[in-house]
Amino acid sequence: MAERKKDDRLLDEYLRGDSPLSRVYRETGREEPPAHLDAAILAQAKAAVGARRSKPRWFMPLSLAATVVLSVGVVLLMSREGVTPVPMETPSPIPDASTPKPTAPTTPVVTPKATVVPKEAPVVTPKEVPRFEPRVFTPKEVPAGKTLEQWLADIEALRKAGKHAEADAELAKFRQRYPDYPLGKQPK
């Protein structure tokens, strides 16, 4: 405690300018290098900067011309090979036996008259066939034909009945089948 008070006192003296170190700083004065030395250093720095080689004046136009020639070459090559960008479309799901058939709307749909004639869709050549085929996601089967919510309700009922070991085992099975399924507040 005494050391802390001593440190506080020394700090206060230093901040006020009463410490021995502060007095020594005040007595030393401000020494600077001679003006001729400053001038010599500045002259050498200016000479070093001026001696640095800059890019030739023709460098910028030449790089611009090379970029244009390269771009035109790539476009011509793509047009000769018949490569055209294909617009992105969202794949429609493949209907199967379990998918319900769409029903006709009960209210009439009024479509406005088109003022712009739509362009024809580009013809897809065999080179442009999509690399990936759409897949239909089918979740893994839930035991005994239950829904996910029923399965979670059964686990909660096991916990309330005091059968924590069985509830933990069922929850582990659930997590193994559906690791990314969001669960609310998890019981401990």
Helices and strands as residue ranges (DSSP letters): H 2-16, H 20-28, H 35-51, H 59-81, G 126-128, G 143-145, H 148-160, H 164-177
